[in-house]
Amino acid sequence: MYALRDLNNHKVRAFLTILGIMVGIATMVELTMVGSSMEAKIEMELTELVGSAIIVRDPNGEPIPIYTAQVLSGIPGTTSVMPLVIDYCTINGRFGVILGVQADKVEEYATIIEGRNIKNDNEGVMDIDSGKRLGVSLGDEVEITSQTSPVAQRIKIVGFVEQGAMTRGFVAGGAPVCVVTIAKA
């Protein structure tokens, strides 16, 4: 009874509270949908990139131990295993995606068109469009904060890759992509 009287006496406050709750729920639904569609796009791009790929992931979204790649490579008929870490992050304050790959495998995912490949854990490459959107040049450092590593990491951009199978799905949606070593992702 008192709650209804309070709502009636403070109509603007009640309206703004309800509006805030609705905006919050809509934002969470939108972020969930964006995440799900990006995951589906990643799987499609990986299948396109490597042919008939089998993607192994934890159903709860938990990280899979890196030694799993060694176990999978021992299965008869397996021709290659490429560990890949995909995480949502912020790159210089903008929503983006971080891809962790083996440093020697970067050029299997995309062609480096400027600069060089990753040599250590503090280096990364980006597609050229992400670099332009972020105003990043060769040798610049970007600040990355991811879900698995909430402490900001500084990554030196040592190369740019052409927009290819590795980054096409993200770039189309406007999300910058940074490729780093598995250890850094």
Buried (B, 14 or more C-beta within 10 A) or exposed (E): EEEEEEBEEEEEEEEEEEEEEEEEEEEEEEEEEBEEEBBEBBBEBBBEBBEEEEEEEEEEEEEEEEEBBEEBEEEEEEEEBBBBBBBBBBBBEBBBBBBBBBBEBBEBBBEBEBBEBBEEBBBBBBBBBBBEBBEBEBEBBBEBBBEEBEEEBEBBBBBBBBBBBBBBBBBEEEBBBBBBBBEBB
